[in-house]
């Protein structure tokens, strides 16, 4: 680039500014006074005064050596997820290549090509601001966007809109695009187990479709979908039941329309966290013993538990002389508990219970059916379990995971967590005392009932390495069997005590299917822009996990061994929206960013979001599918349009840098003094001559 020069007049007063002004006033005042007194010499005296003031101002010529500076234009390429629809990806690539060739031939122009930083939403101006951060406004030639027009950070301040220079938008979509999307208008985050919640949504069509209705499929907790017809562009509602605690999964899906841009936004998952209002527990104890209080204290200490507790204090066949009308005991309400209201209970506990004539045999069949259909049973065995009056002789033998051997071990032993128990959520990491790692801080128990496991997981062993705590799934329900009635020794602190409260709390929550205590729990955890996919590794079975992204793409994940008995892996999650992980048995969801991100709400190409910016900056909008890649011109000036059909203009700011300055005096000092003296003499001579005439 060739340098240029510029010459301008410059003043550098000889005296300080205040003194110069004072002298100028004095000179002007004296000139006026002389004119009033002598009434002659107006022109000559004014010329002398002006010359005197000019010399005080010390005029000179300033010559600048200027070096032209390149203007900067930014090309921003939209890499948001919506740019992958239709032919937008290929059109963006082709246009970028053509622009690069054209811009390279323009002289005096620096080109920066940048891409949007993320795919969660379209933030073109955030990227543009970062690229223009080191470029003064006076050197900005303009910006070119290659995008579908769906921008979520367009500025509204007119001054900011102009500071970019002309903004040109090259749209990658088609003018006749249409799309259907399903938008959630109301989705609760929490719901009470057993009760219903309402989900509100709307099916929106960007253009009218035939029939103006859509088929909706409602998937509830991975069950069979329910279908119905609904009108489009009108809010609808669905009522769903919260089946269980933890994550309840519902998905609403709208039928696709032929030729629509994408079906990614035709469905919307709803994640409702189920919480229990009150846990209803039925505790049936055999004859009174010291451990009965342990169970009662545990259950009554939780304000969220409604406990119904019955203890068999008097057998029906007991003979004494007390009249019946003087007994303070109530009759056992076996029909109400085990027939009428059986399914109202979340958990049934038999504590050292032995057969008697109070509970008829067919009620044990009711309990077995209750467990098969999703109920929970905890059996804490007492000495009677090994004898003839064992409840194992009832229908409960079909659901209990261990059978009695008939032996009763009465010796001190310390409960031990098995290898399987070290991975099971009920007993994993269970600690007590200072020496928790080796479990030597636990106090001993003194009695155990011999049992033979039939099914389930043995998570604790006791005397002679016999099974002590066995957990099992039965049908849709769960059963836990504790082959001892000595856990109360821990609660009393016998020889150090033990973690009875934590163990029983976990046990009760596992029986009631709390998600965090699932043996093979699948979890998907957001971590910034990543996802951690975990699966509990209880039986060393490595299952394949499929991860589905918000754009409906899938990938198969391989989980690796973790130190805490889990299998896990970490994957990148660049899109905003709902991800799902599925292992064939379980399906879990996680949300990155927003549940319904803007990127999926509006995917049809449009010039409207950027129209205000292009108008304020003097830019233009072009549909690439119709016009092709426009020509580019350099245009000087600011108050004009910089674009038209088939062409776009970038501002030529004529910017430069001053590389040198040369100060040339208007007149040499001696010449200025001589001229002033000559003018004064001439004025004196002229006035003297006029006086003589």
Secondary structure by P-SEA (a helix, b strand, c coil): cbbbbbbbbbbbbcccaaaaaaaaaaaaaaaaaaaaacccaaaaaaaaaaaaaaaaabbbbbbbbbbbbbbbbbbbbbccccccccaaaaaaaaaaaaaaaaaaacccbbbbbbcccccccccaaaaaaaaacccccccccbbbbbcccccccccccccccccccbbbbbbcccccccbbbbbbccccccccccbbbbbbbbbbbcccccccbbbbbbbccccbbbbbbbbccbbbbbbbbbccccbbbbbbbbbbccccccccccbbbbbbbbbbcbbbbbbbbcccccaaaaaaaaaaaccccbbbbbbcccccccccccccccccccccccccccccccccccbbbbccccccccccaaaaaaaaaaaaacbbbbbbcccccccccccccccccccccccccccccbbbbbbbbccccccccccccccccccccccccbbbbcbbbbbbbcccccccccccccccbbbbbcccbbbbbbccccccccccccccccaaaaaaaaaaaaaacccccccbbbbbbbcccbbbbbbbccccbbbbbbbbccccbbbbbbbccccccccbbbbbbccccbbbbbcccbbbbbbccccccccccccccccccaaaaaaaacccccccccccbbbbbbbcccccccccccbbbbbbcbbbbbcbbbbbbcccaaaaaaaaaaaaaaaaaaaaaaaac
